[in-house]
Structure formats: C-alpha cells, structure tokens
Amino acid sequence: MYINLKYLMNLIEKDFYTISDLAKLLKISKVAVFKRVKRGSINGQKMGRDFIIFKKDINLEKLKLEIKH
C-alpha cells in the first residue's frame, strides 16, 4: 500500500487520526479498525457520524505488533 507524502504531512499536522487514517497506517481495513474501537482496544471518540482517535491515546508501534500476531 502506497501512502503519498502530501497525505502523510497532513496526518503529522493533526492531533488525531480518523478510522480511515489509522487503517492506512496499520495496513488493515477500516472495518477492522472500527471493530477495535467498538471493542475498546483502540480508544476512539465519537464525533458526529465518525470516530477520531487522538494521537496521544494510541501507541502505533505496539498496535502494529498486536496486529501482526
């Protein structure tokens, strides 16, 4: 999966990820991320119809390792 530089720079500027952002970074489906949010293994906040995941509330490296196993 290819993530372009402009998209990546936009992610760096934000304090949060969307379900779609996190799915791209973790290389899993949006549904898989959504299920983890609903289960509570990823701490997400409901914003309107969507969820956001604050960067301070998530450890990407740890989450990547959990997904690989």
C-alpha positions in Angstrom: 0.0 0.0 0.0 1.4 3.4 -1.0 0.9 6.5 1.1 1.8 9.7 -0.6 3.9 12.4 1.0 1.2 15.1 0.9 -1.2 12.8 2.8 1.5 11.9 5.3 2.3 15.6 6.0 -1.4 16.3 6.6 -1.5 13.5 9.1 1.5 14.9 11.0 -0.2 18.2 11.4 -3.3 16.8 13.0 -3.6 15.8 16.7 -5.9 12.8 15.8 -6.5 10.0 13.3 -9.7 9.1 11.6 -10.7 5.4 11.2 -9.5 5.7 7.5 -6.2 7.3 8.5 -5.5 4.6 11.0 -6.5 1.8 8.6 -4.0 3.1 6.0 -1.2 3.4 8.6 -1.8 0.0 10.0 -2.5 -1.6 6.6 -5.7 -3.1 7.7 -9.3 -2.5 6.7 -11.5 0.3 8.1 -13.9 -2.3 9.4 -11.1 -3.9 11.4 -10.2 -0.6 13.0 -13.8 0.2 13.7 -14.3 -3.2 15.4 -11.2 -2.5 17.6 -12.7 0.9 18.5 -16.1 -0.6 19.4 -14.4 -3.4 21.5 -12.3 -0.7 23.3 -8.9 -2.0 22.3 -8.4 1.3 20.5 -9.7 4.4 22.4 -11.8 6.4 19.9 -14.1 9.3 20.4 -17.4 9.7 18.5 -17.5 12.9 16.5 -20.8 13.2 14.6 -21.1 10.1 12.4 -17.3 9.3 12.7 -14.8 8.4 15.3 -11.5 10.1 15.9 -8.5 8.6 17.7 -6.3 11.1 19.5 -2.6 10.5 18.8 -1.8 10.9 22.5 -4.1 8.0 23.3 -2.5 5.4 20.9 0.8 3.7 20.6 1.2 2.8 16.9 4.2 0.6 17.3 2.5 -1.5 20.0 -0.7 -1.7 17.9 1.3 -2.8 14.8 2.9 -5.6 16.8 -0.5 -6.7 18.1 -1.9 -6.8 14.6 0.9 -8.9 13.2 0.3 -11.6 15.8 
